[in-house]
Amino acid sequence: VREVANLSLVSSACDVVSAAYASTKESHPYLRSVCDAAEKGVQSVTEATASCVQPVLATLEPHVTAASEYASKGLDKLGEKLPLLPKPVEQILSDTKELLSSRVAGVKEAVSS
């Protein structure tokens, strides 16, 4: 999970969503109170769940470690096949706009010829 979260694409997407969430909370006072209540609820559930799950996680730790190593190798292979993963969202959008602009320009040139 940590490796996936550290990917530029995932990290920048989370930053964009977080900024939009913060902006929405600031812009809409009614939503802010609903969001604050939801955040407190999630925090309480997380704290309660963490104390219950800790003994189970300790028992499963060797299996989780093996699964983590396997997932890490799979993520590395996926990164090789999908060159978008290490790029931030902004760069992907910029590259896509450039590609579309060049294709549209090519089509316009072909049509005018």
SVG drawing of the C-alpha trace seen along z (x, -y; Angstrom):
<svg xmlns="http://www.w3.org/2000/svg" viewBox="-25 -30 35 46">
<polyline fill="none" stroke="black" stroke-width="0.4" points="0.0,0.0 2.8,-2.3 4.5,-1.7 1.3,-2.4 0.7,-5.6 4.2,-6.7 3.7,-6.4 3.7,-9.9 0.4,-9.3 -1.4,-8.1 0.3,-10.7 -0.5,-13.6 -4.1,-12.4 -4.5,-12.2 -3.2,-15.8 -5.7,-17.0 -8.6,-15.3 -7.4,-16.6 -7.1,-20.2 -10.6,-19.9 -12.0,-18.6 -10.4,-21.3 -11.6,-24.0 -15.1,-22.6 -15.1,-22.6 -13.9,-26.2 -16.4,-27.4 -19.5,-25.7 -20.1,-26.1 -22.9,-23.6 -20.8,-20.9 -18.0,-21.7 -20.1,-20.7 -21.2,-17.5 -17.6,-16.7 -16.3,-17.4 -18.8,-15.0 -18.0,-12.3 -14.3,-12.8 -14.8,-12.3 -16.9,-9.2 -14.3,-7.7 -11.6,-8.5 -13.5,-6.9 -14.2,-3.7 -10.6,-3.6 -9.3,-3.8 -11.8,-1.1 -10.9,1.2 -7.2,0.8 -7.3,2.0 -9.3,5.1 -7.3,5.9 -3.8,5.6 -3.7,9.1 -4.9,10.6 -2.3,8.6 0.5,9.9 -0.5,13.5 -0.7,12.9 2.5,10.8 4.6,13.5 1.8,14.0 1.4,10.2 5.2,9.9 5.2,12.5 2.1,11.0 3.8,7.6 6.9,8.8 4.9,10.5 2.8,7.4 5.9,5.2 7.4,7.4 4.0,7.2 4.0,3.5 7.5,3.2 6.5,5.2 3.3,3.1 5.5,0.0 7.6,1.3 4.6,1.9 2.7,-1.3 5.1,-4.2 2.3,-6.6 2.5,-5.3 5.6,-7.2 4.3,-10.5 2.2,-13.0 -1.4,-13.7 -0.4,-17.2 2.3,-15.8 -0.1,-13.1 -2.7,-15.8 -0.1,-18.0 1.3,-15.2 -2.2,-14.2 -3.1,-17.8 0.1,-18.1 -0.6,-14.8 -4.2,-15.8 -3.1,-19.2 -0.5,-17.7 -3.0,-15.2 -5.7,-17.9 -3.1,-20.1 -2.1,-17.1 -5.8,-16.5 -6.4,-20.2 -3.3,-20.2 -4.4,-17.1 -7.9,-18.5 -6.7,-21.8 -4.3,-20.1"/>
</svg>
